[in-house]
Amino acid sequence: MSVDLNVGQGYAQCCHAAPQHFRIEGREALFSDRAPAAWDRAKIERAWIACPVPVIRVEGNGQEGA
C-alpha cells in the first residue's frame, strides 16, 4: 500500500473505513500503516474504495499506476 499525501484533500474517509491503519494528527497530517498485515487487506481496500480522490494505492487490485 502507498499513500500520495500530495493528492489528499483531507476528507479522512480512510480513517473511518480503517482506523487501525489511517489516522489524522493535527490539522491535516495523515499517517498510514505502510506495511499492513495481509489479513487486513479487506480493511485497506475498504479505505481505498471510500477515498473520493486517488490517494491510496493498493498493490494487486488492478490500480497500480492509476
mmCIF file of the N, C-alpha and C atoms, coordinates in Angstrom:
data_MODEL
# 
_entry.id   MODEL 
# 
loop_
_atom_site.group_PDB 
_atom_site.id 
_atom_site.type_symbol 
_atom_site.label_atom_id 
_atom_site.label_alt_id 
_atom_site.label_comp_id 
_atom_site.label_asym_id 
_atom_site.label_entity_id 
_atom_site.label_seq_id 
_atom_site.pdbx_PDB_ins_code 
_atom_site.Cartn_x 
_atom_site.Cartn_y 
_atom_site.Cartn_z 
_atom_site.occupancy 
_atom_site.B_iso_or_equiv 
_atom_site.pdbx_formal_charge 
_atom_site.auth_seq_id 
_atom_site.auth_comp_id 
_atom_site.auth_asym_id 
_atom_site.auth_atom_id 
_atom_site.pdbx_PDB_model_num 
ATOM 1   N N  . MET A 1 1  ? 0.837   -1.167  0.000   1.00 0.00 ? 1  MET A N  1 
ATOM 2   C CA . MET A 1 1  ? 0.000   0.000   0.000   1.00 0.00 ? 1  MET A CA 1 
ATOM 3   C C  . MET A 1 1  ? 0.884   1.233   0.000   1.00 0.00 ? 1  MET A C  1 
ATOM 4   N N  . SER A 1 2  ? 0.454   2.240   -0.740  1.00 0.00 ? 2  SER A N  1 
ATOM 5   C CA . SER A 1 2  ? 1.123   3.528   -0.676  1.00 0.00 ? 2  SER A CA 1 
ATOM 6   C C  . SER A 1 2  ? 0.061   4.620   -0.651  1.00 0.00 ? 2  SER A C  1 
ATOM 7   N N  . VAL A 1 3  ? 0.429   5.763   -0.098  1.00 0.00 ? 3  VAL A N  1 
ATOM 8   C CA . VAL A 1 3  ? -0.493  6.888   0.029   1.00 0.00 ? 3  VAL A CA 1 
ATOM 9   C C  . VAL A 1 3  ? 0.192   8.123   -0.523  1.00 0.00 ? 3  VAL A C  1 
ATOM 10  N N  . ASP A 1 4  ? -0.446  8.793   -1.476  1.00 0.00 ? 4  ASP A N  1 
ATOM 11  C CA . ASP A 1 4  ? 0.092   10.015  -2.061  1.00 0.00 ? 4  ASP A CA 1 
ATOM 12  C C  . ASP A 1 4  ? -0.479  11.213  -1.297  1.00 0.00 ? 4  ASP A C  1 
ATOM 13  N N  . LEU A 1 5  ? 0.260   11.698  -0.333  1.00 0.00 ? 5  LEU A N  1 
ATOM 14  C CA . LEU A 1 5  ? -0.212  12.788  0.516   1.00 0.00 ? 5  LEU A CA 1 
ATOM 15  C C  . LEU A 1 5  ? -0.351  14.109  -0.233  1.00 0.00 ? 5  LEU A C  1 
ATOM 16  N N  . ASN A 1 6  ? 0.292   14.236  -1.381  1.00 0.00 ? 6  ASN A N  1 
ATOM 17  C CA . ASN A 1 6  ? 0.180   15.463  -2.162  1.00 0.00 ? 6  ASN A CA 1 
ATOM 18  C C  . ASN A 1 6  ? -1.174  15.587  -2.855  1.00 0.00 ? 6  ASN A C  1 
ATOM 19  N N  . VAL A 1 7  ? -1.868  14.475  -3.031  1.00 0.00 ? 7  VAL A N  1 
ATOM 20  C CA . VAL A 1 7  ? -3.154  14.463  -3.720  1.00 0.00 ? 7  VAL A CA 1 
ATOM 21  C C  . VAL A 1 7  ? -4.312  14.598  -2.731  1.00 0.00 ? 7  VAL A C  1 
ATOM 22  N N  . GLY A 1 8  ? -4.110  14.155  -1.496  1.00 0.00 ? 8  GLY A N  1 
ATOM 23  C CA . GLY A 1 8  ? -5.174  14.141  -0.498  1.00 0.00 ? 8  GLY A CA 1 
ATOM 24  C C  . GLY A 1 8  ? -5.810  15.502  -0.282  1.00 0.00 ? 8  GLY A C  1 
ATOM 25  N N  . GLN A 1 9  ? -7.100  15.474  0.033   1.00 0.00 ? 9  GLN A N  1 
ATOM 26  C CA . GLN A 1 9  ? -7.864  16.702  0.241   1.00 0.00 ? 9  GLN A CA 1 
ATOM 27  C C  . GLN A 1 9  ? -8.362  16.826  1.682   1.00 0.00 ? 9  GLN A C  1 
ATOM 28  N N  . GLY A 1 10 ? -8.018  15.878  2.536   1.00 0.00 ? 10 GLY A N  1 
ATOM 29  C CA . GLY A 1 10 ? -8.398  15.959  3.939   1.00 0.00 ? 10 GLY A CA 1 
ATOM 30  C C  . GLY A 1 10 ? -9.786  15.436  4.264   1.00 0.00 ? 10 GLY A C  1 
ATOM 31  N N  . TYR A 1 11 ? -10.380 14.628  3.387   1.00 0.00 ? 11 TYR A N  1 
ATOM 32  C CA . TYR A 1 11 ? -11.705 14.075  3.664   1.00 0.00 ? 11 TYR A CA 1 
ATOM 33  C C  . TYR A 1 11 ? -11.671 13.060  4.808   1.00 0.00 ? 11 TYR A C  1 
ATOM 34  N N  . ALA A 1 12 ? -10.566 12.369  4.956   1.00 0.00 ? 12 ALA A N  1 
ATOM 35  C CA . ALA A 1 12 ? -10.333 11.396  6.040   1.00 0.00 ? 12 ALA A CA 1 
ATOM 36  C C  . ALA A 1 12 ? -11.287 10.213  6.004   1.00 0.00 ? 12 ALA A C  1 
ATOM 37  N N  . GLN A 1 13 ? -11.839 9.889   4.858   1.00 0.00 ? 13 GLN A N  1 
ATOM 38  C CA . GLN A 1 13 ? -12.713 8.724   4.761   1.00 0.00 ? 13 GLN A CA 1 
ATOM 39  C C  . GLN A 1 13 ? -11.952 7.438   5.065   1.00 0.00 ? 13 GLN A C  1 
ATOM 40  N N  . CYS A 1 14 ? -10.671 7.411   4.750   1.00 0.00 ? 14 CYS A N  1 
ATOM 41  C CA . CYS A 1 14 ? -9.861  6.232   5.047   1.00 0.00 ? 14 CYS A CA 1 
ATOM 42  C C  . CYS A 1 14 ? -9.785  5.992   6.555   1.00 0.00 ? 14 CYS A C  1 
ATOM 43  N N  . CYS A 1 15 ? -9.771  7.059   7.330   1.00 0.00 ? 15 CYS A N  1 
ATOM 44  C CA . CYS A 1 15 ? -9.699  6.932   8.789   1.00 0.00 ? 15 CYS A CA 1 
ATOM 45  C C  . CYS A 1 15 ? -10.958 6.286   9.354   1.00 0.00 ? 15 CYS A C  1 
ATOM 46  N N  . HIS A 1 16 ? -12.079 6.542   8.729   1.00 0.00 ? 16 HIS A N  1 
ATOM 47  C CA . HIS A 1 16 ? -13.334 5.943   9.173   1.00 0.00 ? 16 HIS A CA 1 
ATOM 48  C C  . HIS A 1 16 ? -13.435 4.489   8.709   1.00 0.00 ? 16 HIS A C  1 
ATOM 49  N N  . ALA A 1 17 ? -12.919 4.202   7.523   1.00 0.00 ? 17 ALA A N  1 
ATOM 50  C CA . ALA A 1 17 ? -13.011 2.853   6.958   1.00 0.00 ? 17 ALA A CA 1 
ATOM 51  C C  . ALA A 1 17 ? -12.015 1.885   7.586   1.00 0.00 ? 17 ALA A C  1 
ATOM 52  N N  . ALA A 1 18 ? -10.843 2.373   7.942   1.00 0.00 ? 18 ALA A N  1 
ATOM 53  C CA . ALA A 1 18 ? -9.802  1.514   8.521   1.00 0.00 ? 18 ALA A CA 1 
ATOM 54  C C  . ALA A 1 18 ? -9.005  2.291   9.572   1.00 0.00 ? 18 ALA A C  1 
ATOM 55  N N  . PRO A 1 19 ? -9.626  2.611   10.706  1.00 0.00 ? 19 PRO A N  1 
ATOM 56  C CA . PRO A 1 19 ? -8.976  3.464   11.706  1.00 0.00 ? 19 PRO A CA 1 
ATOM 57  C C  . PRO A 1 19 ? -7.704  2.877   12.301  1.00 0.00 ? 19 PRO A C  1 
ATOM 58  N N  . GLN A 1 20 ? -7.545  1.575   12.244  1.00 0.00 ? 20 GLN A N  1 
ATOM 59  C CA . GLN A 1 20 ? -6.320  0.982   12.768  1.00 0.00 ? 20 GLN A CA 1 
ATOM 60  C C  . GLN A 1 20 ? -5.144  1.154   11.803  1.00 0.00 ? 20 GLN A C  1 
ATOM 61  N N  . HIS A 1 21 ? -5.406  1.636   10.586  1.00 0.00 ? 21 HIS A N  1 
ATOM 62  C CA . HIS A 1 21 ? -4.341  1.797   9.600   1.00 0.00 ? 21 HIS A CA 1 
ATOM 63  C C  . HIS A 1 21 ? -4.133  3.247   9.143   1.00 0.00 ? 21 HIS A C  1 
ATOM 64  N N  . PHE A 1 22 ? -5.126  4.108   9.395   1.00 0.00 ? 22 PHE A N  1 
ATOM 65  C CA . PHE A 1 22 ? -5.029  5.507   8.994   1.00 0.00 ? 22 PHE A CA 1 
ATOM 66  C C  . PHE A 1 22 ? -5.489  6.386   10.146  1.00 0.00 ? 22 PHE A C  1 
ATOM 67  N N  . ARG A 1 23 ? -4.794  7.519   10.343  1.00 0.00 ? 23 ARG A N  1 
ATOM 68  C CA . ARG A 1 23 ? -5.234  8.464   11.366  1.00 0.00 ? 23 ARG A CA 1 
ATOM 69  C C  . ARG A 1 23 ? -4.792  9.872   10.980  1.00 0.00 ? 23 ARG A C  1 
ATOM 70  N N  . ILE A 1 24 ? -5.544  10.838  11.454  1.00 0.00 ? 24 ILE A N  1 
ATOM 71  C CA . ILE A 1 24 ? -5.213  12.242  11.241  1.00 0.00 ? 24 ILE A CA 1 
ATOM 72  C C  . ILE A 1 24 ? -4.643  12.785  12.541  1.00 0.00 ? 24 ILE A C  1 
ATOM 73  N N  . GLU A 1 25 ? -3.514  13.454  12.442  1.00 0.00 ? 25 GLU A N  1 
ATOM 74  C CA . GLU A 1 25 ? -2.926  14.120  13.601  1.00 0.00 ? 25 GLU A CA 1 
ATOM 75  C C  . GLU A 1 25 ? -2.750  15.585  13.249  1.00 0.00 ? 25 GLU A C  1 
ATOM 76  N N  . GLY A 1 26 ? -3.094  16.419  14.186  1.00 0.00 ? 26 GLY A N  1 
ATOM 77  C CA . GLY A 1 26 ? -3.012  17.848  13.917  1.00 0.00 ? 26 GLY A CA 1 
ATOM 78  C C  . GLY A 1 26 ? -4.150  18.264  12.999  1.00 0.00 ? 26 GLY A C  1 
ATOM 79  N N  . ARG A 1 27 ? -3.913  19.256  12.181  1.00 0.00 ? 27 ARG A N  1 
ATOM 80  C CA . ARG A 1 27 ? -4.971  19.764  11.304  1.00 0.00 ? 27 ARG A CA 1 
ATOM 81  C C  . ARG A 1 27 ? -5.258  18.850  10.130  1.00 0.00 ? 27 ARG A C  1 
ATOM 82  N N  . GLU A 1 28 ? -4.233  18.389  9.432   1.00 0.00 ? 28 GLU A N  1 
ATOM 83  C CA . GLU A 1 28 ? -4.463  17.532  8.271   1.00 0.00 ? 28 GLU A CA 1 
ATOM 84  C C  . GLU A 1 28 ? -3.302  16.592  7.985   1.00 0.00 ? 28 GLU A C  1 
ATOM 85  N N  . ALA A 1 29 ? -2.572  16.200  8.982   1.00 0.00 ? 29 ALA A N  1 
ATOM 86  C CA . ALA A 1 29 ? -1.441  15.302  8.773   1.00 0.00 ? 29 ALA A CA 1 
ATOM 87  C C  . ALA A 1 29 ? -1.929  13.859  8.823   1.00 0.00 ? 29 ALA A C  1 
ATOM 88  N N  . LEU A 1 30 ? -1.925  13.192  7.688   1.00 0.00 ? 30 LEU A N  1 
ATOM 89  C CA . LEU A 1 30 ? -2.380  11.807  7.615   1.00 0.00 ? 30 LEU A CA 1 
ATOM 90  C C  . LEU A 1 30 ? -1.205  10.870  7.846   1.00 0.00 ? 30 LEU A C  1 
ATOM 91  N N  . PHE A 1 31 ? -1.402  9.931   8.745   1.00 0.00 ? 31 PHE A N  1 
ATOM 92  C CA . PHE A 1 31 ? -0.417  8.887   8.982   1.00 0.00 ? 31 PHE A CA 1 
ATOM 93  C C  . PHE A 1 31 ? -1.047  7.568   8.580   1.00 0.00 ? 31 PHE A C  1 
ATOM 94  N N  . SER A 1 32 ? -0.261  6.739   7.899   1.00 0.00 ? 32 SER A N  1 
ATOM 95  C CA . SER A 1 32 ? -0.786  5.450   7.454   1.00 0.00 ? 32 SER A CA 1 
ATOM 96  C C  . SER A 1 32 ? 0.183   4.337   7.782   1.00 0.00 ? 32 SER A C  1 
ATOM 97  N N  . ASP A 1 33 ? -0.369  3.159   7.925   1.00 0.00 ? 33 ASP A N  1 
ATOM 98  C CA . ASP A 1 33 ? 0.405   1.948   8.157   1.00 0.00 ? 33 ASP A CA 1 
ATOM 99  C C  . ASP A 1 33 ? 0.985   1.526   6.813   1.00 0.00 ? 33 ASP A C  1 
ATOM 100 N N  . ARG A 1 34 ? 2.265   1.698   6.613   1.00 0.00 ? 34 ARG A N  1 
ATOM 101 C CA . ARG A 1 34 ? 2.898   1.415   5.314   1.00 0.00 ? 34 ARG A CA 1 
ATOM 102 C C  . ARG A 1 34 ? 3.040   -0.067  5.017   1.00 0.00 ? 34 ARG A C  1 
ATOM 103 N N  . ALA A 1 35 ? 2.930   -0.900  6.041   1.00 0.00 ? 35 ALA A N  1 
ATOM 104 C CA . ALA A 1 35 ? 3.085   -2.345  5.828   1.00 0.00 ? 35 ALA A CA 1 
ATOM 105 C C  . ALA A 1 35 ? 2.006   -3.099  6.593   1.00 0.00 ? 35 ALA A C  1 
ATOM 106 N N  . PRO A 1 36 ? 0.746   -2.954  6.176   1.00 0.00 ? 36 PRO A N  1 
ATOM 107 C CA . PRO A 1 36 ? -0.323  -3.665  6.879   1.00 0.00 ? 36 PRO A CA 1 
ATOM 108 C C  . PRO A 1 36 ? -0.211  -5.174  6.675   1.00 0.00 ? 36 PRO A C  1 
ATOM 109 N N  . ALA A 1 37 ? -0.694  -5.902  7.641   1.00 0.00 ? 37 ALA A N  1 
ATOM 110 C CA . ALA A 1 37 ? -0.670  -7.365  7.551   1.00 0.00 ? 37 ALA A CA 1 
ATOM 111 C C  . ALA A 1 37 ? -1.580  -7.833  6.421   1.00 0.00 ? 37 ALA A C  1 
ATOM 112 N N  . ALA A 1 38 ? -1.236  -8.938  5.820   1.00 0.00 ? 38 ALA A N  1 
ATOM 113 C CA . ALA A 1 38 ? -2.009  -9.477  4.700   1.00 0.00 ? 38 ALA A CA 1 
ATOM 114 C C  . ALA A 1 38 ? -3.465  -9.725  5.083   1.00 0.00 ? 38 ALA A C  1 
ATOM 115 N N  . TRP A 1 39 ? -3.714  -10.139 6.315   1.00 0.00 ? 39 TRP A N  1 
ATOM 116 C CA . TRP A 1 39 ? -5.095  -10.416 6.723   1.00 0.00 ? 39 TRP A CA 1 
ATOM 117 C C  . TRP A 1 39 ? -5.936  -9.143  6.861   1.00 0.00 ? 39 TRP A C  1 
ATOM 118 N N  . ASP A 1 40 ? -5.317  -7.965  6.841   1.00 0.00 ? 40 ASP A N  1 
ATOM 119 C CA . ASP A 1 40 ? -6.047  -6.697  6.913   1.00 0.00 ? 40 ASP A CA 1 
ATOM 120 C C  . ASP A 1 40 ? -6.311  -6.097  5.529   1.00 0.00 ? 40 ASP A C  1 
ATOM 121 N N  . ARG A 1 41 ? -6.025  -6.834  4.492   1.00 0.00 ? 41 ARG A N  1 
ATOM 122 C CA . ARG A 1 41 ? -6.192  -6.315  3.126   1.00 0.00 ? 41 ARG A CA 1 
ATOM 123 C C  . ARG A 1 41 ? -7.617  -5.819  2.857   1.00 0.00 ? 41 ARG A C  1 
ATOM 124 N N  . ALA A 1 42 ? -8.623  -6.523  3.341   1.00 0.00 ? 42 ALA A N  1 
ATOM 125 C CA . ALA A 1 42 ? -10.010 -6.106  3.108   1.00 0.00 ? 42 ALA A CA 1 
ATOM 126 C C  . ALA A 1 42 ? -10.283 -4.735  3.723   1.00 0.00 ? 42 ALA A C  1 
ATOM 127 N N  . LYS A 1 43 ? -9.719  -4.472  4.886   1.00 0.00 ? 43 LYS A N  1 
ATOM 128 C CA . LYS A 1 43 ? -9.894  -3.165  5.528   1.00 0.00 ? 43 LYS A CA 1 
ATOM 129 C C  . LYS A 1 43 ? -9.224  -2.063  4.708   1.00 0.00 ? 43 LYS A C  1 
ATOM 130 N N  . ILE A 1 44 ? -8.034  -2.351  4.205   1.00 0.00 ? 44 ILE A N  1 
ATOM 131 C CA . ILE A 1 44 ? -7.316  -1.376  3.388   1.00 0.00 ? 44 ILE A CA 1 
ATOM 132 C C  . ILE A 1 44 ? -8.090  -1.116  2.097   1.00 0.00 ? 44 ILE A C  1 
ATOM 133 N N  . GLU A 1 45 ? -8.635  -2.145  1.501   1.00 0.00 ? 45 GLU A N  1 
ATOM 134 C CA . GLU A 1 45 ? -9.407  -1.963  0.272   1.00 0.00 ? 45 GLU A CA 1 
ATOM 135 C C  . GLU A 1 45 ? -10.691 -1.175  0.530   1.00 0.00 ? 45 GLU A C  1 
ATOM 136 N N  . ARG A 1 46 ? -11.311 -1.342  1.700   1.00 0.00 ? 46 ARG A N  1 
ATOM 137 C CA . ARG A 1 46 ? -12.480 -0.520  2.044   1.00 0.00 ? 46 ARG A CA 1 
ATOM 138 C C  . ARG A 1 46 ? -12.084 0.945   2.123   1.00 0.00 ? 46 ARG A C  1 
ATOM 139 N N  . ALA A 1 47 ? -10.927 1.224   2.695   1.00 0.00 ? 47 ALA A N  1 
ATOM 140 C CA . ALA A 1 47 ? -10.435 2.602   2.775   1.00 0.00 ? 47 ALA A CA 1 
ATOM 141 C C  . ALA A 1 47 ? -10.166 3.146   1.383   1.00 0.00 ? 47 ALA A C  1 
ATOM 142 N N  . TRP A 1 48 ? -9.586  2.326   0.518   1.00 0.00 ? 48 TRP A N  1 
ATOM 143 C CA . TRP A 1 48 ? -9.308  2.731   -0.866  1.00 0.00 ? 48 TRP A CA 1 
ATOM 144 C C  . TRP A 1 48 ? -10.602 3.082   -1.591  1.00 0.00 ? 48 TRP A C  1 
ATOM 145 N N  . ILE A 1 49 ? -11.632 2.262   -1.409  1.00 0.00 ? 49 ILE A N  1 
ATOM 146 C CA . ILE A 1 49 ? -12.925 2.499   -2.048  1.00 0.00 ? 49 ILE A CA 1 
ATOM 147 C C  . ILE A 1 49 ? -13.584 3.759   -1.484  1.00 0.00 ? 49 ILE A C  1 
ATOM 148 N N  . ALA A 1 50 ? -13.459 3.984   -0.184  1.00 0.00 ? 50 ALA A N  1 
ATOM 149 C CA . ALA A 1 50 ? -14.103 5.127   0.469   1.00 0.00 ? 50 ALA A CA 1 
ATOM 150 C C  . ALA A 1 50 ? -13.463 6.458   0.097   1.00 0.00 ? 50 ALA A C  1 
ATOM 151 N N  . CYS A 1 51 ? -12.223 6.437   -0.333  1.00 0.00 ? 51 CYS A N  1 
ATOM 152 C CA . CYS A 1 51 ? -11.495 7.676   -0.624  1.00 0.00 ? 51 CYS A CA 1 
ATOM 153 C C  . CYS A 1 51 ? -12.027 8.326   -1.899  1.00 0.00 ? 51 CYS A C  1 
ATOM 154 N N  . PRO A 1 52 ? -12.488 9.593   -1.831  1.00 0.00 ? 52 PRO A N  1 
ATOM 155 C CA . PRO A 1 52 ? -13.055 10.246  -3.011  1.00 0.00 ? 52 PRO A CA 1 
ATOM 156 C C  . PRO A 1 52 ? -12.015 10.735  -4.028  1.00 0.00 ? 52 PRO A C  1 
ATOM 157 N N  . VAL A 1 53 ? -10.750 10.709  -3.659  1.00 0.00 ? 53 VAL A N  1 
ATOM 158 C CA . VAL A 1 53 ? -9.679  11.089  -4.594  1.00 0.00 ? 53 VAL A CA 1 
ATOM 159 C C  . VAL A 1 53 ? -8.658  9.951   -4.634  1.00 0.00 ? 53 VAL A C  1 
ATOM 160 N N  . PRO A 1 54 ? -7.898  9.820   -5.724  1.00 0.00 ? 54 PRO A N  1 
ATOM 161 C CA . PRO A 1 54 ? -6.956  8.684   -5.852  1.00 0.00 ? 54 PRO A CA 1 
ATOM 162 C C  . PRO A 1 54 ? -5.696  8.843   -5.008  1.00 0.00 ? 54 PRO A C  1 
ATOM 163 N N  . VAL A 1 55 ? -5.844  8.706   -3.703  1.00 0.00 ? 55 VAL A N  1 
ATOM 164 C CA . VAL A 1 55 ? -4.730  8.884   -2.771  1.00 0.00 ? 55 VAL A CA 1 
ATOM 165 C C  . VAL A 1 55 ? -4.067  7.553   -2.431  1.00 0.00 ? 55 VAL A C  1 
ATOM 166 N N  . ILE A 1 56 ? -4.879  6.533   -2.211  1.00 0.00 ? 56 ILE A N  1 
ATOM 167 C CA . ILE A 1 56 ? -4.386  5.234   -1.757  1.00 0.00 ? 56 ILE A CA 1 
ATOM 168 C C  . ILE A 1 56 ? -4.185  4.318   -2.951  1.00 0.00 ? 56 ILE A C  1 
ATOM 169 N N  . ARG A 1 57 ? -3.046  3.663   -2.984  1.00 0.00 ? 57 ARG A N  1 
ATOM 170 C CA . ARG A 1 57 ? -2.778  2.645   -3.995  1.00 0.00 ? 57 ARG A CA 1 
ATOM 171 C C  . ARG A 1 57 ? -2.570  1.317   -3.265  1.00 0.00 ? 57 ARG A C  1 
ATOM 172 N N  . VAL A 1 58 ? -3.337  0.337   -3.696  1.00 0.00 ? 58 VAL A N  1 
ATOM 173 C CA . VAL A 1 58 ? -3.235  -0.998  -3.114  1.00 0.00 ? 58 VAL A CA 1 
ATOM 174 C C  . VAL A 1 58 ? -2.676  -1.911  -4.178  1.00 0.00 ? 58 VAL A C  1 
ATOM 175 N N  . GLU A 1 59 ? -1.494  -2.432  -3.959  1.00 0.00 ? 59 GLU A N  1 
ATOM 176 C CA . GLU A 1 59 ? -0.867  -3.314  -4.924  1.00 0.00 ? 59 GLU A CA 1 
ATOM 177 C C  . GLU A 1 59 ? -1.707  -4.575  -5.101  1.00 0.00 ? 59 GLU A C  1 
ATOM 178 N N  . GLY A 1 60 ? -1.872  -4.968  -6.345  1.00 0.00 ? 60 GLY A N  1 
ATOM 179 C CA . GLY A 1 60 ? -2.576  -6.203  -6.636  1.00 0.00 ? 60 GLY A CA 1 
ATOM 180 C C  . GLY A 1 60 ? -4.078  -6.043  -6.844  1.00 0.00 ? 60 GLY A C  1 
ATOM 181 N N  . ASN A 1 61 ? -4.603  -4.807  -6.807  1.00 0.00 ? 61 ASN A N  1 
ATOM 182 C CA . ASN A 1 61 ? -6.049  -4.648  -7.033  1.00 0.00 ? 61 ASN A CA 1 
ATOM 183 C C  . ASN A 1 61 ? -6.331  -4.065  -8.418  1.00 0.00 ? 61 ASN A C  1 
ATOM 184 N N  . GLY A 1 62 ? -5.330  -4.049  -9.273  1.00 0.00 ? 62 GLY A N  1 
ATOM 185 C CA . GLY A 1 62 ? -5.524  -3.545  -10.630 1.00 0.00 ? 62 GLY A CA 1 
ATOM 186 C C  . GLY A 1 62 ? -5.414  -2.040  -10.756 1.00 0.00 ? 62 GLY A C  1 
ATOM 187 N N  . GLN A 1 63 ? -5.047  -1.352  -9.697  1.00 0.00 ? 63 GLN A N  1 
ATOM 188 C CA . GLN A 1 63 ? -4.991  0.107   -9.713  1.00 0.00 ? 63 GLN A CA 1 
ATOM 189 C C  . GLN A 1 63 ? -3.566  0.656   -9.669  1.00 0.00 ? 63 GLN A C  1 
ATOM 190 N N  . GLU A 1 64 ? -2.568  -0.189  -9.771  1.00 0.00 ? 64 GLU A N  1 
ATOM 191 C CA . GLU A 1 64 ? -1.200  0.318   -9.787  1.00 0.00 ? 64 GLU A CA 1 
ATOM 192 C C  . GLU A 1 64 ? -1.021  1.249   -10.975 1.00 0.00 ? 64 GLU A C  1 
ATOM 193 N N  . GLY A 1 65 ? -0.437  2.383   -10.704 1.00 0.00 ? 65 GLY A N  1 
ATOM 194 C CA . GLY A 1 65 ? -0.169  3.328   -11.783 1.00 0.00 ? 65 GLY A CA 1 
ATOM 195 C C  . GLY A 1 65 ? -1.383  4.099   -12.252 1.00 0.00 ? 65 GLY A C  1 
ATOM 196 N N  . ALA A 1 66 ? -2.519  3.902   -11.579 1.00 0.00 ? 66 ALA A N  1 
ATOM 197 C CA . ALA A 1 66 ? -3.744  4.614   -11.978 1.00 0.00 ? 66 ALA A CA 1 
ATOM 198 C C  . ALA A 1 66 ? -3.727  6.032   -11.507 1.00 0.00 ? 66 ALA A C  1 
# 
